[in-house]
Amino acid sequence: MKKLLIVALIASCFYSCATKDQVVYFNDVQELEGQVNLLDYEPKIEKNDVLRINVSSSSINPEIVAPFQMNQQGGGQSSGGGGGQNLSLTGYLVSPEGTINFPVLGSIEVKGLTRTQIQEKLEDQITDYVRDPVVDVRIVNFSITVLGEVGSPGRVQITDGRITMPELIAMSGDVSYTGKRQNIRVIREEDGVKSVGFIDMTETDLFSSPYYYLKQNDIVYVEPTYARMKSAGFFGSPGAILGLVSSVIGLILIFVR
């Protein structure tokens, strides 16, 4: 009986331990050697996005581009409305029709375009008024919501216009040991249709996943491990289980003597 109890206790300890493959990132990282990154990704603009657009020129006189700057014109508010918000303080709101109201040029369709495509489109049209214009476009409201078992859950603001899943995990304080690295959920909405994807941070397949690069307004959820969910109850906590097992073993040993 004593031997059986000892074997059961040891087995339960091993069962509760996580394996290396469940904890370590990129277990098959050697398979990435020599691979070329085929995901040249840029997020596409969607309705209700807010864009900050700056126009400059190689001209010595900076006033030549003043008519195309939002702070010089009241054209920053798109036809989509802003609920009373002064959009000139933030950027150009993309209307439900996918357009912005740009100074001098009027209505410009931007939905479905990348930042680079919008820059080229505006530069091409501004060339009729300004020599060698340079347009810089940024997504002001590019943020991702991170929930679950990470160091710092919350809303992460992205400033450079592109972010990958490993970068987001790092910015969120990494996945805790009570979180599932193999089944990270990404909830995404495109054209009003929601989709759900899954990322396994322990395998390098994530680099070819359509959810490797994240989009604005994605929701990322790291679900808890089974042990973490069980620990929410009294008998699921490690201290409570150890105390219960010790008490049971003690009582059994008393009666079998």
PAZATI-364970 format. One record per residue (C-alpha): residue in one letter; chain; z, x, y negated. Coordinates in pm, 1 decimal, always signed. Layout:
PAZATI-364970
@residu = A | chaine = A | z = Z | x = X | y = Y
...
end
This chain:
PAZATI-364970
@residu = M | chaine = A | z = +0.0 | x = +0.0 | y = +0.0
@residu = K | chaine = A | z = +87.6 | x = +282.3 | y = -239.2
@residu = K | chaine = A | z = -241.0 | x = +461.0 | y = -170.5
@residu = L | chaine = A | z = -437.4 | x = +139.1 | y = -215.7
@residu = L | chaine = A | z = -274.7 | x = +71.2 | y = -551.9
@residu = I | chaine = A | z = -339.5 | x = +426.4 | y = -672.2
@residu = V | chaine = A | z = -705.9 | x = +406.3 | y = -569.2
@residu = A | chaine = A | z = -743.9 | x = +68.4 | y = -744.8
@residu = L | chaine = A | z = -584.5 | x = +203.2 | y = -1062.4
@residu = I | chaine = A | z = -810.8 | x = +510.1 | y = -1066.9
@residu = A | chaine = A | z = -1117.6 | x = +295.7 | y = -1001.7
@residu = S | chaine = A | z = -1028.7 | x = +62.3 | y = -1288.5
@residu = C | chaine = A | z = -993.9 | x = +360.2 | y = -1523.3
@residu = F | chaine = A | z = -1339.9 | x = +489.9 | y = -1430.4
@residu = Y | chaine = A | z = -1487.6 | x = +142.0 | y = -1462.9
@residu = S | chaine = A | z = -1357.2 | x = +106.6 | y = -1816.3
@residu = C | chaine = A | z = -1506.5 | x = +439.0 | y = -1931.2
@residu = A | chaine = A | z = -1847.8 | x = +454.6 | y = -2097.9
@residu = T | chaine = A | z = -2111.7 | x = +686.7 | y = -1954.6
@residu = K | chaine = A | z = -2289.5 | x = +957.1 | y = -2151.5
@residu = D | chaine = A | z = -2616.3 | x = +758.8 | y = -2149.8
@residu = Q | chaine = A | z = -2440.3 | x = +464.4 | y = -2311.4
@residu = V | chaine = A | z = -2300.6 | x = +669.1 | y = -2600.3
@residu = V | chaine = A | z = -2541.3 | x = +956.3 | y = -2675.2
@residu = Y | chaine = A | z = -2845.1 | x = +887.5 | y = -2895.5
@residu = F | chaine = A | z = -3199.5 | x = +979.3 | y = -2784.8
@residu = N | chaine = A | z = -3118.1 | x = +1081.3 | y = -2425.8
@residu = D | chaine = A | z = -3483.4 | x = +1158.2 | y = -2350.9
@residu = V | chaine = A | z = -3544.3 | x = +1339.0 | y = -2682.0
@residu = Q | chaine = A | z = -3742.9 | x = +1615.4 | y = -2508.0
@residu = E | chaine = A | z = -4025.5 | x = +1364.4 | y = -2459.2
@residu = L | chaine = A | z = -4083.5 | x = +1363.7 | y = -2836.2
@residu = E | chaine = A | z = -4195.4 | x = +1726.0 | y = -2831.8
@residu = G | chaine = A | z = -4544.5 | x = +1750.1 | y = -2979.1
@residu = Q | chaine = A | z = -4582.9 | x = +1378.3 | y = -3047.8
@residu = V | chaine = A | z = -4752.4 | x = +1270.5 | y = -3369.4
@residu = N | chaine = A | z = -4595.6 | x = +999.3 | y = -3581.1
@residu = L | chaine = A | z = -4842.9 | x = +711.2 | y = -3563.1
@residu = L | chaine = A | z = -4635.0 | x = +469.4 | y = -3770.1
@residu = D | chaine = A | z = -4747.7 | x = +539.8 | y = -4125.4
@residu = Y | chaine = A | z = -4550.6 | x = +246.2 | y = -4258.2
@residu = E | chaine = A | z = -4518.8 | x = +84.0 | y = -4597.9
@residu = P | chaine = A | z = -4348.7 | x = -253.5 | y = -4645.3
@residu = K | chaine = A | z = -4568.9 | x = -534.6 | y = -4773.2
@residu = I | chaine = A | z = -4474.7 | x = -741.6 | y = -5072.6
@residu = E | chaine = A | z = -4353.6 | x = -1095.0 | y = -5009.0
@residu = K | chaine = A | z = -4286.6 | x = -1394.3 | y = -5231.0
@residu = N | chaine = A | z = -3960.0 | x = -1377.6 | y = -5427.1
@residu = D | chaine = A | z = -3965.1 | x = -998.6 | y = -5419.6
@residu = V | chaine = A | z = -3883.0 | x = -831.4 | y = -5749.4
@residu = L | chaine = A | z = -4101.6 | x = -538.7 | y = -5855.5
@residu = R | chaine = A | z = -4033.4 | x = -275.2 | y = -6116.7
@residu = I | chaine = A | z = -4365.0 | x = -147.2 | y = -6252.6
@residu = N | chaine = A | z = -4395.4 | x = +146.4 | y = -6487.8
@residu = V | chaine = A | z = -4723.2 | x = +245.6 | y = -6654.4
@residu = S | chaine = A | z = -4782.7 | x = +588.7 | y = -6803.1
@residu = S | chaine = A | z = -5079.5 | x = +799.3 | y = -6906.8
@residu = S | chaine = A | z = -5179.2 | x = +1158.0 | y = -6958.4
@residu = S | chaine = A | z = -5252.1 | x = +1065.6 | y = -7319.1
@residu = I | chaine = A | z = -5045.0 | x = +1246.4 | y = -7580.8
@residu = N | chaine = A | z = -4970.3 | x = +916.7 | y = -7754.2
@residu = P | chaine = A | z = -4726.9 | x = +715.9 | y = -7535.6
@residu = E | chaine = A | z = -4783.4 | x = +402.8 | y = -7743.1
@residu = I | chaine = A | z = -5121.0 | x = +359.2 | y = -7579.5
@residu = V | chaine = A | z = -4954.5 | x = +215.1 | y = -7267.0
@residu = A | chaine = A | z = -4689.1 | x = +16.0 | y = -7455.6
@residu = P | chaine = A | z = -4872.9 | x = -318.7 | y = -7414.3
@residu = F | chaine = A | z = -4848.3 | x = -278.6 | y = -7035.4
@residu = Q | chaine = A | z = -4473.4 | x = -221.0 | y = -7029.8
@residu = M | chaine = A | z = -4241.2 | x = -510.4 | y = -6955.0
@residu = N | chaine = A | z = -3989.0 | x = -413.7 | y = -7220.2
@residu = Q | chaine = A | z = -4261.7 | x = -438.7 | y = -7481.8
@residu = Q | chaine = A | z = -4403.6 | x = -772.1 | y = -7368.4
@residu = G | chaine = A | z = -4257.9 | x = -1096.1 | y = -7242.7
@residu = G | chaine = A | z = -4499.3 | x = -1108.6 | y = -6953.9
@residu = G | chaine = A | z = -4251.4 | x = -999.2 | y = -6691.4
@residu = Q | chaine = A | z = -4157.1 | x = -1351.3 | y = -6586.6
@residu = S | chaine = A | z = -4389.6 | x = -1485.5 | y = -6324.6
@residu = S | chaine = A | z = -4499.8 | x = -1843.5 | y = -6289.5
@residu = G | chaine = A | z = -4251.8 | x = -1880.6 | y = -6002.7
@residu = G | chaine = A | z = -3958.6 | x = -1912.2 | y = -6242.0
@residu = G | chaine = A | z = -3629.4 | x = -1732.6 | y = -6218.2
@residu = G | chaine = A | z = -3361.2 | x = -1998.3 | y = -6236.5
@residu = G | chaine = A | z = -3273.2 | x = -1902.5 | y = -6592.0
@residu = Q | chaine = A | z = -3243.6 | x = -1533.7 | y = -6511.4
@residu = N | chaine = A | z = -3393.5 | x = -1289.0 | y = -6760.2
@residu = L | chaine = A | z = -3631.0 | x = -1113.4 | y = -6523.0
@residu = S | chaine = A | z = -3729.4 | x = -860.2 | y = -6789.0
@residu = L | chaine = A | z = -3397.5 | x = -692.8 | y = -6711.4
@residu = T | chaine = A | z = -3486.8 | x = -643.5 | y = -6344.4
@residu = G | chaine = A | z = -3858.9 | x = -665.3 | y = -6278.9
@residu = Y | chaine = A | z = -4155.2 | x = -887.3 | y = -6200.5
@residu = L | chaine = A | z = -4065.7 | x = -1177.8 | y = -5973.8
@residu = V | chaine = A | z = -4334.3 | x = -1255.8 | y = -5715.6
@residu = S | chaine = A | z = -4408.7 | x = -1625.3 | y = -5737.1
@residu = P | chaine = A | z = -4437.0 | x = -1860.6 | y = -5436.9
@residu = E | chaine = A | z = -4813.7 | x = -1819.8 | y = -5475.6
@residu = G | chaine = A | z = -4776.6 | x = -1443.6 | y = -5432.6
@residu = T | chaine = A | z = -4860.1 | x = -1341.8 | y = -5789.4
@residu = I | chaine = A | z = -4694.6 | x = -1171.6 | y = -6084.8
@residu = N | chaine = A | z = -4768.4 | x = -1228.5 | y = -6452.2
@residu = F | chaine = A | z = -4856.0 | x = -880.3 | y = -6580.4
@residu = P | chaine = A | z = -4889.8 | x = -799.0 | y = -6952.4
@residu = V | chaine = A | z = -5250.1 | x = -800.1 | y = -7082.4
@residu = L | chaine = A | z = -5397.2 | x = -842.5 | y = -6731.9
@residu = G | chaine = A | z = -5243.5 | x = -1183.2 | y = -6663.2
@residu = S | chaine = A | z = -5191.8 | x = -1314.5 | y = -6310.8
@residu = I | chaine = A | z = -5214.0 | x = -1044.8 | y = -6042.4
@residu = E | chaine = A | z = -5202.0 | x = -1126.0 | y = -5670.5
@residu = V | chaine = A | z = -4962.8 | x = -889.4 | y = -5492.7
@residu = K | chaine = A | z = -4836.4 | x = -1071.5 | y = -5183.8
@residu = G | chaine = A | z = -4931.8 | x = -892.1 | y = -4863.1
@residu = L | chaine = A | z = -5006.9 | x = -565.5 | y = -5042.6
@residu = T | chaine = A | z = -4813.3 | x = -241.3 | y = -5012.7
@residu = R | chaine = A | z = -4673.4 | x = -56.3 | y = -5313.4
@residu = T | chaine = A | z = -4959.3 | x = +194.8 | y = -5293.1
@residu = Q | chaine = A | z = -5220.8 | x = -80.7 | y = -5288.4
@residu = I | chaine = A | z = -5064.9 | x = -248.9 | y = -5593.1
@residu = Q | chaine = A | z = -5056.0 | x = +81.0 | y = -5779.9
@residu = E | chaine = A | z = -5424.4 | x = +142.1 | y = -5709.0
@residu = K | chaine = A | z = -5514.3 | x = -215.3 | y = -5802.6
@residu = L | chaine = A | z = -5334.8 | x = -199.7 | y = -6136.7
@residu = E | chaine = A | z = -5464.7 | x = +148.0 | y = -6219.3
@residu = D | chaine = A | z = -5819.3 | x = +28.2 | y = -6156.1
@residu = Q | chaine = A | z = -5779.5 | x = -266.3 | y = -6396.2
@residu = I | chaine = A | z = -5583.5 | x = -77.4 | y = -6663.9
@residu = T | chaine = A | z = -5857.5 | x = +187.7 | y = -6672.3
@residu = D | chaine = A | z = -6060.7 | x = -55.4 | y = -6883.4
@residu = Y | chaine = A | z = -5799.9 | x = -9.7 | y = -7158.3
@residu = V | chaine = A | z = -5630.4 | x = +326.2 | y = -7095.3
@residu = R | chaine = A | z = -5770.8 | x = +658.2 | y = -6982.1
@residu = D | chaine = A | z = -5619.2 | x = +796.2 | y = -6659.2
@residu = P | chaine = A | z = -5332.9 | x = +547.2 | y = -6620.7
@residu = V | chaine = A | z = -5053.8 | x = +620.1 | y = -6373.7
@residu = V | chaine = A | z = -4872.2 | x = +321.9 | y = -6221.3
@residu = D | chaine = A | z = -4545.7 | x = +343.1 | y = -6029.2
@residu = V | chaine = A | z = -4426.0 | x = +38.3 | y = -5830.8
@residu = R | chaine = A | z = -4079.2 | x = -6.6 | y = -5682.1
@residu = I | chaine = A | z = -3923.7 | x = -296.0 | y = -5489.5
@residu = V | chaine = A | z = -3604.4 | x = -375.2 | y = -5678.6
@residu = N | chaine = A | z = -3454.9 | x = -615.0 | y = -5423.6
@residu = F | chaine = A | z = -3515.7 | x = -398.3 | y = -5114.6
@residu = S | chaine = A | z = -3191.4 | x = -438.2 | y = -4924.4
@residu = I | chaine = A | z = -3083.0 | x = -482.9 | y = -4563.7
@residu = T | chaine = A | z = -2775.6 | x = -661.3 | y = -4430.4
@residu = V | chaine = A | z = -2581.9 | x = -473.8 | y = -4159.4
@residu = L | chaine = A | z = -2325.0 | x = -662.1 | y = -3950.9
@residu = G | chaine = A | z = -2109.0 | x = -591.0 | y = -3649.8
@residu = E | chaine = A | z = -1968.4 | x = -272.1 | y = -3500.2
@residu = V | chaine = A | z = -2058.8 | x = -10.0 | y = -3761.6
@residu = G | chaine = A | z = -1843.2 | x = +202.5 | y = -3986.8
@residu = S | chaine = A | z = -1933.6 | x = +19.0 | y = -4308.2
@residu = P | chaine = A | z = -2091.1 | x = -323.5 | y = -4256.1
@residu = G | chaine = A | z = -2245.0 | x = -489.0 | y = -4560.5
@residu = R | chaine = A | z = -2558.8 | x = -497.7 | y = -4770.8
@residu = V | chaine = A | z = -2743.0 | x = -165.6 | y = -4800.8
@residu = Q | chaine = A | z = -2963.3 | x = -114.2 | y = -5107.0
@residu = I | chaine = A | z = -3277.5 | x = +91.8 | y = -5041.4
@residu = T | chaine = A | z = -3418.9 | x = +293.4 | y = -5329.8
@residu = D | chaine = A | z = -3713.7 | x = +485.4 | y = -5186.4
@residu = G | chaine = A | z = -3910.2 | x = +187.7 | y = -5051.2
@residu = R | chaine = A | z = -3892.2 | x = +279.0 | y = -4682.9
@residu = I | chaine = A | z = -3613.1 | x = +322.0 | y = -4427.4
@residu = T | chaine = A | z = -3589.1 | x = +368.9 | y = -4051.8
@residu = M | chaine = A | z = -3330.0 | x = +235.3 | y = -3812.0
@residu = P | chaine = A | z = -3159.8 | x = +575.1 | y = -3757.2
@residu = E | chaine = A | z = -3136.7 | x = +623.1 | y = -4135.0
@residu = L | chaine = A | z = -2981.4 | x = +279.5 | y = -4178.5
@residu = I | chaine = A | z = -2727.7 | x = +343.7 | y = -3902.8
@residu = A | chaine = A | z = -2629.3 | x = +669.7 | y = -4071.2
@residu = M | chaine = A | z = -2594.5 | x = +498.8 | y = -4411.4
@residu = S | chaine = A | z = -2372.2 | x = +233.6 | y = -4250.2
@residu = G | chaine = A | z = -2124.9 | x = +483.6 | y = -4109.7
@residu = D | chaine = A | z = -2275.7 | x = +504.7 | y = -3758.0
@residu = V | chaine = A | z = -2223.3 | x = +269.8 | y = -3464.7
@residu = S | chaine = A | z = -1858.1 | x = +267.2 | y = -3357.7
@residu = Y | chaine = A | z = -1757.0 | x = +333.7 | y = -2998.6
@residu = T | chaine = A | z = -1692.3 | x = -38.8 | y = -2965.3
@residu = G | chaine = A | z = -2055.8 | x = -122.9 | y = -3045.6
@residu = K | chaine = A | z = -2357.2 | x = -152.9 | y = -2814.5
@residu = R | chaine = A | z = -2608.5 | x = +116.6 | y = -2896.0
@residu = Q | chaine = A | z = -2856.5 | x = -18.0 | y = -2641.0
@residu = N | chaine = A | z = -2903.5 | x = -364.8 | y = -2787.1
@residu = I | chaine = A | z = -2910.3 | x = -358.9 | y = -3168.4
@residu = R | chaine = A | z = -3063.7 | x = -679.8 | y = -3299.4
@residu = V | chaine = A | z = -3300.3 | x = -704.3 | y = -3594.4
@residu = I | chaine = A | z = -3356.2 | x = -1050.3 | y = -3743.3
@residu = R | chaine = A | z = -3668.0 | x = -1062.1 | y = -3959.0
@residu = E | chaine = A | z = -3857.2 | x = -1327.3 | y = -4152.3
@residu = E | chaine = A | z = -4229.3 | x = -1307.0 | y = -4230.3
@residu = D | chaine = A | z = -4415.6 | x = -1588.3 | y = -4402.0
@residu = G | chaine = A | z = -4125.3 | x = -1822.3 | y = -4334.0
@residu = V | chaine = A | z = -4120.9 | x = -1746.2 | y = -3959.3
@residu = K | chaine = A | z = -3818.7 | x = -1571.7 | y = -3809.0
@residu = S | chaine = A | z = -3843.4 | x = -1314.3 | y = -3531.7
@residu = V | chaine = A | z = -3582.0 | x = -1116.3 | y = -3340.6
@residu = G | chaine = A | z = -3629.5 | x = -761.4 | y = -3214.3
@residu = F | chaine = A | z = -3408.7 | x = -521.2 | y = -3022.4
@residu = I | chaine = A | z = -3355.1 | x = -148.4 | y = -3066.4
@residu = D | chaine = A | z = -3205.2 | x = +89.4 | y = -2809.0
@residu = M | chaine = A | z = -3064.3 | x = +388.7 | y = -2996.0
@residu = T | chaine = A | z = -3006.5 | x = +580.0 | y = -2671.1
@residu = E | chaine = A | z = -3377.9 | x = +601.6 | y = -2588.4
@residu = T | chaine = A | z = -3671.2 | x = +745.8 | y = -2783.9
@residu = D | chaine = A | z = -3877.6 | x = +429.9 | y = -2727.8
@residu = L | chaine = A | z = -3734.6 | x = +314.7 | y = -3059.8
@residu = F | chaine = A | z = -3975.7 | x = +548.2 | y = -3244.2
@residu = S | chaine = A | z = -4270.5 | x = +333.3 | y = -3131.5
@residu = S | chaine = A | z = -4096.1 | x = +0.1 | y = -3191.0
@residu = P | chaine = A | z = -4221.6 | x = -234.4 | y = -3466.6
@residu = Y | chaine = A | z = -3855.9 | x = -252.8 | y = -3573.2
@residu = Y | chaine = A | z = -3817.6 | x = +123.2 | y = -3617.6
@residu = Y | chaine = A | z = -3917.6 | x = +83.4 | y = -3982.0
@residu = L | chaine = A | z = -3714.2 | x = -190.7 | y = -4147.2
@residu = K | chaine = A | z = -3838.0 | x = -448.6 | y = -4396.7
@residu = Q | chaine = A | z = -3671.4 | x = -585.3 | y = -4705.4
@residu = N | chaine = A | z = -3414.0 | x = -856.0 | y = -4625.8
@residu = D | chaine = A | z = -3388.1 | x = -765.5 | y = -4254.9
@residu = I | chaine = A | z = -3056.0 | x = -843.1 | y = -4086.8
@residu = V | chaine = A | z = -2928.5 | x = -580.9 | y = -3842.0
@residu = Y | chaine = A | z = -2649.2 | x = -675.2 | y = -3602.3
@residu = V | chaine = A | z = -2462.9 | x = -436.2 | y = -3371.2
@residu = E | chaine = A | z = -2286.8 | x = -647.8 | y = -3113.2
@residu = P | chaine = A | z = -1950.0 | x = -543.2 | y = -2963.0
@residu = T | chaine = A | z = -1910.3 | x = -404.0 | y = -2615.2
@residu = Y | chaine = A | z = -1748.5 | x = -610.2 | y = -2343.1
@residu = A | chaine = A | z = -1429.2 | x = -407.9 | y = -2377.0
@residu = R | chaine = A | z = -1421.6 | x = -477.8 | y = -2751.5
@residu = M | chaine = A | z = -1460.4 | x = -852.7 | y = -2696.5
@residu = K | chaine = A | z = -1187.7 | x = -851.3 | y = -2433.3
@residu = S | chaine = A | z = -954.7 | x = -661.4 | y = -2664.4
@residu = A | chaine = A | z = -952.5 | x = -962.9 | y = -2896.0
@residu = G | chaine = A | z = -710.7 | x = -1126.3 | y = -2649.7
@residu = F | chaine = A | z = -358.1 | x = -1011.8 | y = -2560.8
@residu = F | chaine = A | z = -432.9 | x = -928.1 | y = -2199.5
@residu = G | chaine = A | z = -756.1 | x = -760.6 | y = -2300.4
@residu = S | chaine = A | z = -590.0 | x = -486.7 | y = -2504.3
@residu = P | chaine = A | z = -552.9 | x = -150.2 | y = -2322.5
@residu = G | chaine = A | z = -178.4 | x = -137.4 | y = -2388.9
@residu = A | chaine = A | z = -121.4 | x = -485.9 | y = -2253.2
@residu = I | chaine = A | z = -329.6 | x = -420.1 | y = -1941.3
@residu = L | chaine = A | z = -153.1 | x = -89.4 | y = -1872.5
@residu = G | chaine = A | z = +186.7 | x = -253.7 | y = -1914.5
@residu = L | chaine = A | z = +92.7 | x = -540.5 | y = -1685.2
@residu = V | chaine = A | z = -45.0 | x = -309.1 | y = -1415.1
@residu = S | chaine = A | z = +263.2 | x = -85.5 | y = -1434.1
@residu = S | chaine = A | z = +493.3 | x = -385.2 | y = -1400.4
@residu = V | chaine = A | z = +303.0 | x = -521.9 | y = -1100.9
@residu = I | chaine = A | z = +302.1 | x = -181.9 | y = -928.0
@residu = G | chaine = A | z = +673.2 | x = -140.2 | y = -992.9
@residu = L | chaine = A | z = +756.4 | x = -481.0 | y = -846.4
@residu = I | chaine = A | z = +540.5 | x = -419.8 | y = -540.3
@residu = L | chaine = A | z = +701.1 | x = -82.1 | y = -475.0
@residu = I | chaine = A | z = +1048.9 | x = -238.7 | y = -500.5
@residu = F | chaine = A | z = +969.9 | x = -507.2 | y = -243.6
@residu = V | chaine = A | z = +786.9 | x = -282.0 | y = +6.2
@residu = R | chaine = A | z = +1069.8 | x = -28.5 | y = +24.4
end
